[in-house]
Amino acid sequence: VLPVELTRLPLLQKLYLDNNKLSLLPSELGELKSLKELRLDYNMLISVP
């Protein structure tokens, strides 16, 4: 599970979450307005919000 607290990092530009066995992502990731790169390779995601 990805901590929702990550959405409290408004200047975050890169987030690498490869190989974490994630199946869900919090919809709050959309609040990261400065995010330019999101890596999600090799997870178990069903959908991306």
N, CA and C of each residue as an Amber inpcrd file, in Angstrom:
protein
   147
   0.8500000  -1.1790000   0.0000000   0.0000000   0.0000000   0.0000000
   0.8910000   1.2360000   0.0000000   0.5440000   2.1490000  -0.8480000
   1.2870000   3.4000000  -0.9670000   0.7640000   4.4080000   0.0510000
   1.6290000   5.0040000   0.8630000   1.1560000   5.9710000   1.8600000
   0.5690000   7.2230000   1.2200000  -0.5860000   7.6220000   1.6690000
  -1.2510000   8.8170000   1.1510000  -0.4300000  10.0660000   1.4820000
   0.4380000   9.9840000   2.4720000   1.2730000  11.1270000   2.8570000
   2.1480000  11.6190000   1.7110000   2.3900000  10.7830000   0.7200000
   3.1640000  11.2190000  -0.4470000   2.4980000  12.3900000  -1.1540000
   1.2050000  12.5080000  -1.0220000   0.4970000  13.6080000  -1.6840000
   0.7550000  14.9460000  -0.9910000   1.4420000  14.9110000   0.1280000
   1.7830000  16.1460000   0.8470000   3.1590000  16.6690000   0.4480000
   3.6580000  16.2110000  -0.6710000   4.9540000  16.6510000  -1.1910000
   4.7080000  17.4040000  -2.4970000   4.2740000  18.6440000  -2.4280000
   3.8340000  19.3660000  -3.6220000   4.9270000  19.6180000  -4.6560000
   6.1900000  19.5450000  -4.2710000   7.2760000  19.8070000  -5.2180000
   7.9010000  18.5280000  -5.7730000   7.3380000  17.3770000  -5.4040000
   7.8600000  16.0940000  -5.8840000   7.7570000  16.0250000  -7.4040000
   8.8720000  15.7420000  -8.0750000   8.8890000  15.7000000  -9.5320000
   9.0560000  14.2970000 -10.0810000   9.7370000  13.4170000  -9.3470000
   9.9670000  12.0500000  -9.8120000   9.6140000  11.0780000  -8.6980000
   8.8890000  10.0270000  -9.0730000   8.4960000   9.0090000  -8.1060000
   8.6830000   7.6480000  -8.7570000   9.5930000   6.8650000  -8.2010000
   9.9060000   5.5450000  -8.7370000   9.3390000   4.4860000  -7.8000000
   8.3810000   3.7280000  -8.2910000   7.7100000   2.7070000  -7.4890000
   7.8210000   1.3280000  -8.1310000   8.8650000   1.1030000  -8.8990000
   9.0660000  -0.1790000  -9.5690000   9.2240000  -1.3150000  -8.5510000
   8.7430000  -2.5000000  -8.9320000   8.9630000  -3.7340000  -8.1600000
   8.4590000  -3.6670000  -6.7240000   7.2580000  -3.1680000  -6.5180000
   6.7100000  -3.0600000  -5.1680000   5.4560000  -3.8950000  -4.9460000
   5.0450000  -4.6560000  -5.9260000   3.8450000  -5.4960000  -5.8200000
   2.5910000  -4.6790000  -5.5100000   2.5580000  -3.4440000  -5.9990000
   1.3860000  -2.5920000  -5.7910000   0.2350000  -3.0740000  -6.6620000
  -0.9620000  -3.1180000  -6.1090000  -2.1370000  -3.4760000  -6.9050000
  -3.0760000  -2.2800000  -7.0590000  -2.9550000  -1.3030000  -6.1730000
  -3.7910000  -0.1060000  -6.2220000  -2.9410000   1.1280000  -5.9560000
  -3.3690000   2.2390000  -6.5260000  -2.7370000   3.5280000  -6.2560000
  -3.7970000   4.4700000  -5.7140000  -3.4520000   5.3100000  -4.7470000
  -4.4470000   6.2530000  -4.2340000  -4.7760000   7.3140000  -5.2800000
  -6.0260000   7.6710000  -5.3870000  -6.4280000   8.6980000  -6.3500000
  -5.7980000  10.0450000  -6.0210000  -5.3480000  10.2090000  -4.7890000
  -4.7080000  11.4580000  -4.3690000  -3.4000000  11.7280000  -5.1030000
  -2.8680000  10.7390000  -5.8070000  -1.6500000  10.9750000  -6.5980000
  -1.8730000  12.0890000  -7.6100000  -3.1040000  12.2860000  -8.0170000
  -3.4320000  13.3560000  -8.9500000  -3.1970000  14.7440000  -8.3790000
  -3.0210000  14.8280000  -7.0760000  -2.7590000  16.1100000  -6.4290000
  -1.2960000  16.5340000  -6.5460000  -0.4450000  15.6530000  -7.0270000
   0.9820000  15.9690000  -7.1790000   1.1770000  16.7350000  -8.4800000
   0.9070000  18.0180000  -8.4420000   0.9100000  18.8560000  -9.6490000
   2.2920000  19.0240000 -10.2700000   3.3630000  18.8460000  -9.5040000
   4.7200000  19.0010000 -10.0360000   5.2940000  17.6910000 -10.5640000
   4.5800000  16.5770000 -10.3730000   5.0850000  15.2660000 -10.7790000
   5.2340000  15.1940000 -12.2890000   6.4530000  14.8960000 -12.7340000
   6.7410000  14.8060000 -14.1650000   7.0390000  13.3830000 -14.5940000
   7.4870000  12.5540000 -13.6580000   7.8480000  11.1820000 -14.0020000
   7.3600000  10.2440000 -12.9080000   6.5860000   9.2400000 -13.3150000
   6.0730000   8.2270000 -12.4020000   6.3990000   6.8710000 -12.9890000
   7.2120000   6.0970000 -12.2940000   7.6150000   4.7700000 -12.7640000
   6.8840000   3.7150000 -11.9460000   6.2170000   2.8000000 -12.6400000
   5.4240000   1.7660000 -11.9780000   5.6910000   0.3770000 -12.5540000
   6.8510000   0.1820000 -13.1410000   7.1570000  -1.1020000 -13.7710000
   7.1360000  -2.2480000 -12.7590000   6.7070000  -3.4050000 -13.2300000
   6.7390000  -4.6530000 -12.4580000   5.9650000  -4.5690000 -11.1450000
   4.7390000  -4.1150000 -11.2450000   3.7990000  -4.1240000 -10.1350000
   2.5960000  -4.9630000 -10.5520000   1.5980000  -5.0190000  -9.7430000
   0.3980000  -5.8160000 -10.0090000  -0.8200000  -4.9200000 -10.1560000
  -0.6440000  -3.7880000 -10.8100000  -1.7230000  -2.8090000 -10.9260000
  -2.8560000  -3.3130000 -11.8110000  -4.0620000  -3.0930000 -11.3490000
  -5.2590000  -3.4390000 -12.1090000  -5.6850000  -2.2480000 -12.9510000
  -5.5830000  -1.0570000 -12.3740000  -5.9010000   0.1750000 -13.0900000
  -5.1060000   1.3180000 -12.4650000  -5.0170000   2.4060000 -13.2020000
  -4.3030000   3.5920000 -12.7280000  -5.3070000   4.7370000 -12.6720000
  -5.4170000   5.4030000 -11.5040000  -6.4080000   6.4840000 -11.3860000
  -6.0630000   7.6850000 -12.2540000
